[in-house]
Amino acid sequence: VNGIGDRQMVTVLSEIAQVEDVQLLATQLFNAKSKELADMSVHGLVTGDQKSFSFETEHFEGDVGFAVVETTNDAVIIDRLEDLIAEILACKKERELSVMFLAVVNIVSLKGTLLLCGPAEVSLARAAFPDGISNEGSTLMDLGKRVSRKKDYIPAITQAIQGGWSKPKN
């Protein structure tokens, strides 16, 4: 509805639906979604909410795939790291992407974790998020409070690519 903000709309809808505790309902919905995600195939996790972004600069020309999984329990998803990395690589090859990322976002603690499937992803992630903390195997990067593909991830990746990032020679 034009002119009505999210909070106002929640108020209106909660009155119509006779919901007394909107926060409780939201928590129940997020927990149900997270349980569903925990049981989802790795293919579903990697391709479920994935978008591609095309770039053409002097140093890099190609497509960057970026998938996001939003959950209240990121550990359940990250515990499947090995299988997720294999699926990210398969999706990257199948869709002919130059780079492919999967971000796991904890919507309760507002914490983002980026899964890195290879040298190009590690290189671009380090260029885009220089303060991100990688694990020993460089398969995970803690992005702290960055949680939005639209506001946090893609602008930083775009800036890194437009700033001269080039894909490493594998």
C-alpha positions as CSV (number, residue, x, y, z in Angstrom):
1,V,0.0,0.0,0.0
2,N,1.4,3.4,-1.0
3,G,2.6,5.6,1.8
4,I,2.4,2.9,4.5
5,G,5.7,1.8,6.1
6,D,6.5,-1.7,7.2
7,R,5.7,-1.1,10.9
8,Q,2.4,0.4,10.1
9,M,1.5,-2.4,7.8
10,V,2.4,-5.0,10.5
11,T,0.1,-3.1,12.9
12,V,-2.8,-3.2,10.4
13,L,-2.3,-6.8,9.4
14,S,-1.9,-8.0,13.0
15,E,-5.2,-6.4,13.9
16,I,-6.9,-8.0,10.8
17,A,-5.4,-11.4,11.6
18,Q,-6.0,-11.0,15.4
19,V,-2.4,-11.6,16.2
20,E,-1.6,-10.5,19.7
21,D,2.1,-11.1,19.8
22,V,3.7,-10.2,16.5
23,Q,7.3,-10.9,17.8
24,L,6.3,-14.4,18.9
25,L,4.7,-15.1,15.5
26,A,7.8,-13.8,13.7
27,T,10.1,-16.0,15.8
28,Q,7.9,-19.0,15.2
29,L,8.0,-18.4,11.4
30,F,11.8,-17.8,11.3
31,N,12.4,-21.0,13.4
32,A,10.1,-23.0,11.0
33,K,12.0,-21.7,8.0
34,S,15.3,-22.5,9.6
35,K,14.2,-26.1,10.4
36,E,13.1,-26.4,6.7
37,L,16.5,-25.1,5.6
38,A,18.4,-27.6,7.8
39,D,16.6,-30.4,6.0
40,M,17.0,-28.9,2.5
41,S,19.4,-30.4,0.0
42,V,22.7,-28.6,-0.6
43,H,21.5,-28.0,-4.2
44,G,18.4,-26.3,-2.9
45,L,20.5,-24.2,-0.5
46,V,22.9,-23.1,-3.2
47,T,20.4,-22.4,-5.9
48,G,17.3,-21.4,-3.9
49,D,18.1,-17.7,-3.6
50,Q,20.9,-17.1,-6.1
51,K,21.3,-14.2,-8.4
52,S,24.0,-13.4,-11.1
53,F,25.6,-10.1,-11.7
54,S,27.5,-9.3,-14.9
55,F,30.6,-7.2,-15.0
56,E,32.8,-5.8,-17.8
57,T,35.8,-3.8,-16.8
58,E,39.4,-3.4,-18.1
59,H,40.6,-6.2,-15.7
60,F,37.6,-8.5,-15.4
61,E,34.7,-9.6,-17.6
62,G,32.3,-12.2,-16.3
63,D,29.4,-13.2,-14.1
64,V,29.4,-13.3,-10.3
65,G,26.8,-15.6,-8.7
66,F,25.7,-14.8,-5.3
67,A,23.4,-17.0,-3.2
68,V,22.0,-16.2,0.2
69,V,20.6,-18.5,2.9
70,E,18.9,-16.6,5.8
71,T,18.4,-18.7,9.0
72,T,18.1,-18.4,12.7
73,N,20.7,-21.2,13.1
74,D,23.7,-20.6,10.8
75,A,25.7,-23.4,12.5
76,V,23.4,-26.1,11.1
77,I,24.1,-24.8,7.5
78,I,27.8,-24.2,8.0
79,D,28.2,-27.7,9.4
80,R,27.5,-28.9,5.9
81,L,30.5,-26.9,4.6
82,E,32.2,-29.6,2.6
83,D,29.1,-30.6,0.7
84,L,28.1,-27.0,0.2
85,I,31.5,-26.1,-1.3
86,A,31.2,-29.0,-3.7
87,E,27.7,-27.8,-4.7
88,I,28.9,-24.2,-5.1
89,L,31.6,-25.5,-7.5
90,A,29.1,-27.5,-9.5
91,C,26.7,-24.6,-9.7
92,K,29.5,-22.3,-10.8
93,K,30.5,-24.7,-13.6
94,E,26.9,-25.4,-14.7
95,R,26.0,-21.7,-14.9
96,E,29.3,-20.8,-16.4
97,L,30.0,-18.2,-13.6
98,S,33.5,-16.7,-13.1
99,V,32.9,-16.4,-9.4
100,M,30.3,-17.9,-7.1
101,F,29.6,-17.1,-3.4
102,L,27.1,-18.4,-0.8
103,A,26.4,-16.1,2.2
104,V,24.8,-17.7,5.3
105,V,23.1,-15.0,7.3
106,N,22.0,-15.4,10.8
107,I,18.9,-13.2,11.0
108,V,18.8,-13.2,14.8
109,S,22.4,-12.3,15.6
110,L,22.7,-10.3,12.3
111,K,25.9,-12.0,11.3
112,G,27.1,-12.9,7.8
113,T,29.4,-15.7,6.8
114,L,30.7,-16.1,3.2
115,L,31.5,-19.5,1.8
116,L,34.5,-19.5,-0.5
117,C,34.9,-22.3,-3.1
118,G,38.2,-21.4,-4.7
119,P,41.0,-19.0,-5.4
120,A,38.9,-16.5,-7.4
121,E,36.4,-16.3,-4.6
122,V,39.1,-15.9,-1.9
123,S,40.8,-13.1,-3.9
124,L,37.6,-11.2,-4.6
125,A,36.3,-11.6,-1.1
126,R,39.6,-10.2,0.3
127,A,39.4,-7.3,-2.1
128,A,35.7,-6.5,-1.3
129,F,35.9,-7.2,2.4
130,P,39.4,-6.5,3.6
131,D,38.4,-6.6,7.2
132,G,36.7,-10.0,6.8
133,I,38.2,-12.8,8.8
134,S,38.9,-16.1,7.0
135,N,39.3,-19.5,8.5
136,E,42.5,-21.5,8.1
137,G,41.4,-23.2,4.9
138,S,40.1,-20.0,3.4
139,T,36.7,-21.6,2.9
140,L,34.8,-19.3,5.2
141,M,34.9,-15.5,5.8
142,D,33.3,-13.9,8.7
143,L,31.7,-10.7,7.4
144,G,30.5,-9.5,10.8
145,K,27.3,-7.5,10.7
146,R,27.1,-7.4,6.9
147,V,23.9,-9.3,6.1
148,S,22.3,-7.8,3.0
149,R,23.1,-8.9,-0.6
150,K,21.6,-5.6,-1.9
151,K,23.1,-3.2,0.6
152,D,26.3,-4.9,1.8
153,Y,27.6,-7.6,-0.5
154,I,27.1,-6.6,-4.1
155,P,28.1,-2.9,-3.6
156,A,31.4,-4.0,-2.0
157,I,32.0,-6.6,-4.8
158,T,31.1,-4.1,-7.5
159,Q,33.5,-1.5,-6.0
160,A,36.3,-4.1,-5.8
161,I,35.8,-5.2,-9.4
162,Q,35.5,-1.6,-10.7
163,G,38.5,-0.7,-8.6
164,G,40.7,-3.0,-10.7
165,W,40.3,-6.5,-9.2
166,S,41.2,-9.2,-11.7
167,K,40.6,-13.0,-11.5
168,P,43.8,-14.8,-10.4
169,K,45.3,-17.2,-12.9
170,N,44.6,-20.6,-11.3
